[in-house]
Amino acid sequence: MSSTISILEGSTFVVSDRVGDIEASPDEPLGLFAFDTRFLSRWVLTLDGKRPTVLSTDDLAYFRAQFFLAPSGGNVYVNSPISIMRKRAVGDGFHEDLTIFNSGPKAVDIEVRIEAAADFADLFEVKDALKKKGDLYHRLEGRRLVLGYKRERFVRETWVTVSAEVSAMDEKSISFRAHIPAHGEWTTCLDVVTAIDGALGRADAPLTKTKYGHGDIDARPNGLPSLQKWTDQAPDLRTSWDPMKLTYTKSLVDLAALRVYPSLYPNESLPAAGLPWFMAVFGRDSVITSLQALPFASELAETTLKLLAMRQGTVLDSFRDEEPGKILHEARWGELTAFEERPHSPYFGSADVTPLWLILLDEYERWTGDEGLVRRLEKHARAALRWIDDFGDRDGDGYVEYATRNEETGLVNQCWKDSWDSICFADGSLASLPRATCEIQGYVYDAKRRCARLAREIWGDQALADRLDSEATSLRRRFNDDFWVPERGGYFALALDGKKRKVDAMTSNMGHLLWSGIADPDKADKCVKHLMSDRMFTGWGIRTLAEGEGSYNPIGYHVGTVWPHDTAFVAWGLRRYGYREHAARLAYAMFEAANCFQHRLPEAFAGYSRESTRFPVEYPTACSPQAWATGAPLVMLRVMLGLVPVLDRLFVDPAVPAQIEQIELLNIRGRWGTVDAFGRGRVSLPMQKSLVGGVDGRPLTPEQVVHR
Amino acid sequence: MTTSAVKFFEEFATPRDVPALADVRGSYRFDVTGVGTWVLHIECGKVSATAGASEADIVFKGDEADVVGVLEGKKHMLTTFMQGRFGAAGNLLKLPAFFGGLRAAGGLKAAAQAAKEGVS
């Protein structure tokens, strides 16, 4: 059981302990956060000077939780007549209803106290324990305690307002003298506002009240359908296998929870990356999650495409790793970003997001038929294509490579495996910069193929279509030579390093090459054998780095753990190349793993073999919920049902494990209106993990599968 | 007294070509604290300024140094805003293309000057 409770609404979230208290410390990132700033670092309830203990805690919905408590100090022989209930709903701060019940026959008098403090730490300061450069202050205004922080004209305030009569208040606490009659109760509302004067779009309307008030129990997404409507609009999944149904429902709710409302489109939403550190717009995470969610909630993709286009790079800016046409990596609103001590306003240090954005643009149109958006974004798409050739390919060798131009605060690794040690040789040594990772070349190939279609069918530019097709063909031919490692049975190198040497670690990245279609079928076949081997397939998912490689560590962030979204991409790629049974095996394993995580897949879990642990082992600091892990089960459903949009029809070609019996996905919305997909469990999965050999169905060429 | 803001906006009293803003269409009002109010009218690369308050798609508020710094491309609009030095309200969708164009051109005046001299 987690020791913390997290609730969120947009980019505002509260992380508390199971009592509902907040006591932040460098290694306990608890707090009330909004706009990448911690507005409460302490929020502690005491009764007569003692902290209550927890009876039970429920996170009832993504935005609200309740805590049932009792005074501490009792024992099994003495039942306290006092119990406490805290109900909390987050949104523009939080609203808390604090109620104390007296079940005894006599009235009681209790001193109730809330200790409050705000350190206004930027999220980067929380992570790195940095010192503040401005000044903290406070004001007492009747029943309101204002905690503030000022650095030049950067001002953030936390307003704590209470409804009950206050007995004492100072800069650290608010106290009440609660007289509770026999069999009675005492209650107060506590409103905690994250007050920002001049939040973008609110210069004339400062944020002064919480979104939810006393008694609110239903989510009110900004101008968006309710949570109920959101889940109702998604396809209806029917299956006799409960773990799949529960995981699907959890994924939909978590996707709703992870929506953020961008200032440019306040009545629309797109996926943030994950709780707690990444409740912000991340280009890669938003694009990938939108891709995963297309059959289920295509509106996320629309907003993602539009927002990232509006904030596309326009200049060469080394501090931000910005280049014309590049799609952003990460946008932040905290103090360090404001004062340009961090480059996230926004930061552009991703080499893969630009081609991924192009892929999403095409895939969005395939599902929705929304040619209008593709036309409106044509200029941005052309700029993105120019970025690939003019800036992504830094040295003119025909491959996109990366190396930050901001050596102080830029990202070293600008691919999805962005930890410092992820791009390594088989012997564990690090690759030199600039690095051209293999999956990025796959994304570029796919982006050019897809944009050739858009140019031909929607933009009316046959010359561009021909050029992009020609470039893609050339890239594929060169890639299959330059990245192929013939040793150890043959596989694709993780990258080319700064000296154009093959970075020969065996990694899950080759699964992304299947997804993008750049791998030649004979080489794909060899990759599949590796991916499904014991060195890479744990029985739950695909390891990021094969067991036995020099840097392999089953709890290394990108060097041995299993990432659900990564495994989903592998399964998607297997399906593309005709490995239906292998894809089904991975999909089934991932749903089994989700079942072990209360139906919510974490960002990553340990790469231990299923045979040795019998359950997937948690990775210590994984984000949860995390957007693209939330999207992974959705991809697995798509993979098992074999959903492929072709013109105005949705092709369904199920390959469902026999263990599941049947899947029905009803009311799948798209350019075809709504259709239903059915799949019966006909794929027999052997008990052993490796499925290589004896597979029917020859691999399809990439052109046969997707590119029409 | 002629301030830098007055001088800046006076340069656009007659319409000037700013090709970097070819994709921008809208009216942008600048309330410069203690100095005055101007509206920039931008229509497909033609930029002109009028003094005085009138309705606009988007209204900015800030001190002279910050407003002029942003328009000259010397200050980053978003971080200036995030520091509390620069307010923006109205149709925010009019923002990205305008400031993207400004940054790409190295500031409004520089872009206009470059266009006048035929530098692309």
Contacts between the chains, C-beta under 8 A, distances in Angstrom:
chain1	res1	chain2	res2	distance
A	152	B	83	6.5
A	152	B	84	7.5
A	153	B	83	5.9
A	153	B	84	3.7
A	153	B	85	5.5
A	154	B	82	7.4
A	154	B	83	5.1
A	154	B	84	5.1
A	155	B	84	5.9
A	197	B	84	7.3
A	198	B	81	7.7
A	198	B	84	6.1
A	198	B	87	5.4
A	200	B	81	6.9
A	200	B	88	6.8
A	200	B	92	6.9
A	201	B	88	7.5
A	201	B	89	6.8
A	201	B	92	5.3
A	202	B	89	7.5
A	203	B	59	7.9
A	203	B	61	6.7
A	203	B	87	3.7
A	203	B	88	5.8
A	203	B	89	4.1
A	204	B	89	4.7
A	263	B	92	5.8
A	264	B	92	5.3
A	264	B	93	5.8
A	264	B	95	7.5
A	264	B	96	7.2
A	265	B	93	8.0
A	310	B	93	7.2
A	310	B	96	4.4
A	310	B	97	7.8
A	311	B	96	6.0
A	312	B	100	7.6
A	314	B	100	4.0
A	314	B	101	7.3
A	314	B	103	5.5
A	314	B	104	4.4
A	315	B	103	4.8
A	315	B	104	5.3
A	317	B	103	7.9
A	324	B	104	7.2
A	333	B	82	6.4
A	337	B	79	7.1
A	337	B	82	6.6
A	338	B	79	5.6
A	338	B	82	3.6
A	338	B	83	4.9
A	339	B	79	7.3
A	339	B	83	6.6
A	340	B	76	7.3
A	340	B	79	5.5
A	345	B	76	6.6
A	345	B	78	4.9
A	345	B	79	5.0
A	345	B	82	7.0
A	379	B	23	7.3
